[in-house]
Amino acid sequence: MASTRRRHAGAGEWAAVSGAGAWRVEAVGKHQLMRRTGLPARDLRALDPALSYPSSIMGRDRAVVVNLERVRAVITATEVLVPGPRDPTVAPLVRELRARLMAAPAPAPAASPAPPPQEDGAAENVGALPPTPEVGGDGKDGQALGSDKVLPFEFRALEVCLEFACKSLEQETCTLEEEAYPALDELSSNVSTLNLERVRQIKSRLVAISGRVQKVRDELEHLLDDDVDMAAMHLSEKLAYQAADGNSMRPDADNEPSEFEEERDGEVEEEGGSSEGGYGNGTSATVFTPKIDELEILLEAYFVQIDGTLNKLSTLREYVDDTEDYINIMLDDKQNQLLQMGIMLSTGTLVVSCAIAVTGVFGMNITIPLYTAATEGVFWQVTGGIVGATAAVYLVALLCYRRSGILQ
């Protein structure tokens, strides 16, 4: 019992989905997984959800490591390993892998194969995921785009992972669009604190989603630009080549070296004959030259899809920027109106102050002929003159402001 606990110490749950759609949940430790897939520890760290690693698709000698947003998986030539299958965000990926890999046509016909024995041992784990129908998919699973040739298992599994990641980002983008456009239109018609806070939150989500989509797009673009990385992802062909070659180097004297071979040979020479990277097998890497056309077409299809999602986000960002410019123009106009009102009030205050100064002069205790005059109504005449002069000066000041362009 103690040895069992030590053996499973540090082990995590992984869902293993085979090419026939069979699956089981296993407790696999890091070292056991490294021996099983031939991956180094640094590649397994990229699958840890607690660590922040950029989106990447890495082809190794015996496996392909997929780390795209919420899609984390290790693809071998015979099975797909997905960490944390009980996570609600990971369970849909496992169901999609089972449905698509089961619906894909098998390379060789088989008559009613019996269920694998490992499913019986994992019966208690089946409740984590609902049962998958025997027939599923959209009719294109397991086939090259537009052809009848069955894709290798690793490409079919990679296609499911790419589609799941692209669809997840597409759904988040559509949800953001449905919330953003009405909120921006409402802000344009009514600038309030509540509307500004809604738009601020939407802009923060837009920046976050745009960054995630951009990372996935950059990774796909990097793979499409690197033939060596795409060739390293042909796991089934490498296994077939190694089996036929007896895990030894077999040069082909009848054919001239291809462009891919020359490029790979040059990289090996630059690295000083190191056999690390590319395929992880220096003996056959200089001879094994798979055709990357099918994988290139597959990656291009999802590159176009993720690029379309990025274009939607760019359009939404432009709409947000236009709304911000419009709000700033409105605020500038309001500020100009307040400034004009301030000028008018300041001018009126100045003119009234002058009238008050004149009144103060007349209130001084100085004997002048006007005070001794017996003419009746002099008070009202002086008062009316002061008020009239004040209004005239104010109107003249406004007229001068309008002519000079200070007031509109």
PyMOL commands that set and color helices and strands:
alter all, ss='L'
color gray80, all
select helices_A, chain A and resi 2-7+30-37+41-45+91-103+118-121+123-128+153-189+193-225+227-232+235-245+259-270+293-362+369-372+378-404
alter helices_A, ss='H'
color red, helices_A
select strands_A, chain A and resi 12-18+23-28+56-59+64-68+71-75+79-83
alter strands_A, ss='S'
color yellow, strands_A
deselect
rebuild
show_as cartoon
